Amino acid sequence: MEKEWLFDRPWTRDFTKLRQAFIAELLEKLRQKVGLVSAIDVGCGIGDFSKFLSDAGLRVVGVDGREENTGEARRRYPDITFVTEDAEELRAAQVGAFDLVLCFGLLYHLENPFRAIRNLQALTEKVLLIETMCVPGSEPTMELLDESMYGDQGLRYVAFYPSEACIVKMLYRAGFPFVYRFQELPAAEFYVSTVWRERLRTFIAASRMPLDVPGLIHAKEPIRLVFEFKPWNTRLATLRDTWKSNLLKLRIFVARIVKPARDKSDSDRGDN
């Protein structure tokens, strides 16, 4: 009996097609702007995105951490090269460097996503595209979570889920000079917030050159200084700091009101 692959579930197929349609126009613009000839699909599963990139005219290598996945990918798409390697250990010396690096649905499954991003940076000649789950929040943080033990989860079933700000910061610190958010994400449930749930997923682009491409917004590196990070504060200390901060804001607010009135009074006296 032929194995039923998790990647072949109807909703997974639909989700794959959604993401492919979302980046299709971007890829064409990137080919025109910076030139794309080669691509590597890191975390390729059974090769659906690798096939998508190949159909777009790129020379493609697919990489996955599970041999059963790459074996099935080779069976389905024999004209594409597939390699079994852990993204956390992947080196450019093993597979080479590529104009385009695609990493979709992988980053949050890893124990060491920062190490993987450094590896992705070394593979990238021009542009890296990431699609991933992200925990909500504006700070560059990660949550260590236990995953279910299925074949489309991480290799060790425990993983750091990053915030979007954390992904941006890791990309900069890995060596990318340019990082971009997307002006609009797909109008699908995973990419929008509702009254019941914050947004689950995001797309991020990083590159070695500026990308003058519509739809991409330059993302600044978020800064999180150690001396401003105060998880060790007791509740009383937090109340004290909040009170001092609010008092300072009040003094500034009052000064902004009083100063114009004082200046006007001084001006009136001068006229007399």
Secondary structure, 3 states (H helix, E strand, C coil): CCCCCHHHCHHHHHHHHHHHHHHHHHHHHHHHHCCCCEEEEECCCCCHHHHHHHHCCCEEEEEECCHHHHHHHHHHCCCCEEEECCCCCCCHHHHCCEEEEEEECCHHHCCCHHHHHHHHHHHEEEEEEEEEECECCCCCCEEEEECCCCCCCCCCCEEEEEEHHHHHHHHHHHCCCEEEEECCCCCCHHHCCCCCCCCCEEEEEEECCCCCCCCEEECCCCCCCHHHCCCCCCHHHHHHHHHHHHHHHHHHHHHHHHHHHHHHHHHHHHHC
